[in-house]
């Protein structure tokens, strides 16, 4: 309970009791999903284990410019910046795409801390074996002759 002393006349001990202030309702944007937050932290640790420091902070914006999540060279070191003000889904998308662009190899222990949908995105797909071309008789003879010398 709050007490309002503003409408108080000198000499009169009047205390007006005001109702408690209403709490501000938090929007869904203000609330963080703990599962997504755990995924973000796991992805950050994967990128950091690959040797890229990650800074997750509120990137400032001006009237004529804006900063976005990305990779930057700072003091001759590649640093990853993740904008904390974007949605958690966008942060996860950025980190997954960054890991694939930088060709970061992920170990099984780190993969185990991620949901299966993200695991599939981070596991490198082995290159497909293209159609085998037929080897001509002349090429076989040349290969045999090269191997016998």
N, C-alpha and C positions, 0 to 999 in steps of 0.2 A: 504494500500500500504506500502511496505517495501522499505527502502532505503539501498543500498549496499555501504558501505564505505570501503570495503576491497580492491578494485582495484583502490583506490584513490592515486594519486601521490601527494607528498607534493608540495604546491605552485599552484596546479591546482584545483580549486573548482569544481570537477566533481562529480556529483551525478547520479548514475545509478538507475533508478527506476525499481524495479523487480515486476513481476506480483504477485498478492496475492497467498498465499499458498493454495493448494487444501485441502479441508476438507476431513478427512478420512471417508470413507464410513463405516457405522456401519453395522455389520452383523446381521442376524436375531437372533443370539444367544445373541447379546448385547442388543437388544430391549426386554423390558419386556411387557407382555400383562397385561394391567391394570385389566382385569376381573380375570385372574388367580392369580394375586397378591392379589386381594381382597379375593379370596378363601383361599389363603395361610394364610392371616392375620386372617380370620375367624376360620380356623382350629387351628391356633396357640392359639387363645383366648379360644377355646374349651378345648384344652389340658391344658392350664394354669389355667382355671377355675376348672379343676379336681385336681389341686394341683401340677402339674409338671411344673417347670420353663422351658421355651424354649429359647435356644440361637441359633439364626440364623446368622451364620457367615461363612466366608471363611475358611474351614478347610484345614490346611497345608498338603502338601505332600512332602516326601523326596525321595531320590533315592532308598532306600531299604524299604520304608514303605508308607502307605497312610491311611488317616483317612476318615471315611464315616459317614453319618448321623446315629444316633443311640441314645441309652439311656446309661447314664453313672452315676455312683455314685460319687459325688464330695462333699467332706466335709460332709459325711453322709446324703446327700440329693440327690435324684434322679433327674437328669437334662437331658433334651432332647436337643440334638445337631442336627441342620439341616444345611447341607452343602449348602451354597448359590451359589456355583459354578455349581451345577448340574442344569438340566433344571427345569423349573417351574412344568412341568408335573410330574417329578420324586419327587419333593418336596411334591406335593399334594398326590401322591401315598404313600409316606412314612408316612405322617401325618395321612392319612385315615387308613392305616394298623396298625399304632401305636395305634390309638384310639380304634380299634377293639381288638387288642392284650391286651391292658390295661383295656378293658371292661369299657370304659368311657361312662357314660350315658349322652346323649345330650338333652338339653331342647328344646322346640319348638321354642323359640325365637332365639336361636343360629342356629337351623336348617333352619329357614327362610332366613338367610343371605347366604345360600349355594344354588347352582344349584340343580335341582331335581335329577340329576344322582348321586350326592354326598350324597344327603339326603337319598337315598335308601341304600347306603352303610353304613351309620352311624346308621340307625334305626335298633335296634335289632329285629330280627325275633323271635316271640314267639315259644317256643319249640313245635314241632308237637306232637299231641296226638297219641300215638302208638295204634296199634290194641288192642282192649279190649279182655282180655282173659275171657273165660267163667268160672264162679264161680260154683264149684260143689255143690251138695246138702249137702255133708258132711261139706264143708266150711261154708255154710249158717247156718247149725245147730250149728256149733262151734261159729260163730259170734253171733247168737241169744242167746246162752247159756252164752257167756261172757258178753253180754249186760244186761242180766236179773239179774245177781248176784250183 
